[in-house]
Amino acid sequence: MASVLSAEGFRFLFRSDQGRVGRQVWWLAAGLLASLVIVLTLGWYALSPYAHRTLAERGRLFDTMTFISYVYLALYAFAVLLISVCYVNLSAKRLRDGGWPTGFAGAVPLAALCVGALHWLQPRVAEVFPYVIVVGADVVLLAVVVWQIYLLGIANSADP
């Protein structure tokens, strides 16, 4: 387990889709990635109110907190995409170990990014985009996450 937490272990788990990993290693690495996303998302929730201010609310042209929130948003978006790539590489290893097609590795990041885009879009075009579509996409995302957790974290490698 200690070798997984080394620099070589990180390189093996997250920078390449080659190789195989077992359930325990997948849980450890996926938990690490999920915790990173949660911490970064909490940071964005703390800064997001500063990103939705008009000039009338700020009272001046340049607001430091608004600038900081948009810089954080750019870094957050880059980090989420990078973490998604790491998750795909990690999950491809686990899928290969189970004998399943490695193309399924991108299902959760794809669904999560699409649902995030729908949550961003819906308030901006609410008159033509009903919220029920967003709720349906959330249900699909939940189903994909549960399916991947079962497939990658619970199912045996020898018994797909």
N, C-alpha and C positions, 0 to 999 in steps of 0.2 A: 504494500500500500504506500510506503514511503517513496518508492520509485515513481509512483504516479504523480506525486507532488513535487518532483524535481523538475528542473528546466527541460531535461530530455523527455520526461513524461508529459509535460505540457505540450511540447513540440509534437510528440507522437499523437496525443489525443486530439489536438485542436487545429493543427496546421496541415494535416494530410488526411485523406479518406482511406488510405491503405492500412491494412492490418485488421486485427480482431480484438474486441474487448468483451469481457463478461458482464453479467448483470451488476455486480457490486461496483466495478469500476465505472460503469455507465451511470449508476445512481450517484456516485460521488461527483463525477464530472458534470453531470446534468444539474445536480444541486448547486454546484459552484456557479455555473452559468445562470441558473435561475435566480440565485441570490444577487448576482451582479446586476441583472435586469431589474430586480425589485428595488435595490438600493438606488440605482440611477433613476428609476421611475419616481421614487419618493422625492428625490432631489428636484425632478422636473415639476412634480405637483407643488412643491414648496415655492418654486420660482415662477410658475405659469401665471399667477395673478398679475405679475409685473409685465407680462407680455401682452396683456389685453387692456391697455390703457390708451386713451386718446390724448391729444395735446392739451385739451381743456382740463383733463384730470391731472396731468403732470405739471402744467403751469410753465413749462419751458420746452425748448426744442430738443435738448439732449437730456435724457434721464439715465443715470448710471445703472440703476437696477434693471431697467428695460434692456439696456445694452448687455448686461451680464446675463439676463435670462435668454436672450437670443443667441449669445455665444454658447451658453450651456446647451440650448436646444440643438445647435449644429453639432456639438460634440456628442450629445446624447444620441442623435440620429445616426451618426457614424458608429458609435459604440454598439447600438442595437443591431445594425447591419453586420458588424464584425462578429458579435456574439452569435448571430443567426448562422453565419458561415461556420463558426466553431461548432455549433450544435449539429449542423448538417454533417460535418466531418466526423464528429463523435458518433452520431447515430448510424452513419454508414458502416462504421466498424462493428457496431453491435448487430446491425441487420445482417452483415456478412457472416458474423459468428452464428447467427440463428438460421442461416440458409435462406433468408428472405431477400427480395430485390432491394438493392441499395437506393433505388430511386425514391422509395418512401421516406428517406431521411429528411427531405425538405418539406414534408407535409405540414408539420407544426409551424415552422417559420413562415411558410407561404400563407397559411390560413391566418396566423396572427397578424402579419403585415397587412393582409387584405382587410381584416376586421378593423385594424387600427385606422386604415385609410377610410373605411366606411364611417367610423365614429367621427373622424375629422370632417368628412364631406357632408354628412346628414344635416347638421345645424345650419350649414351655409346654403343648402338648397332644400329646406324642409318642406316647401310648398309642392315640390315635385318628387320628393324622395321620402316616403313614409318611414317612420321609425321602426315599424314591424320588420322591415328588411334587415335593419341593423340587429334586431333581436334574433331573427332567424340565423344571421351570420354568426352571432355569439353562440348559438346552440350548436351550429356546425363546428365552430372552433372547439367548444367543449368536447364534442364527440371525437374529434381528431386527437385532442390531447389525451383523453381517456384511452383511446385505441393505441396510441403510441406508448403510453405508460404501461399498458398491458403487454404490448408486443416487445418492448425493449427492456422493461424493468421487472416483469413478472414471469412471462413465458420462458420456458426452458429452451436452451439452444438446440437441443436434440429433438425437441417436439414443437415445431412451428405450428 
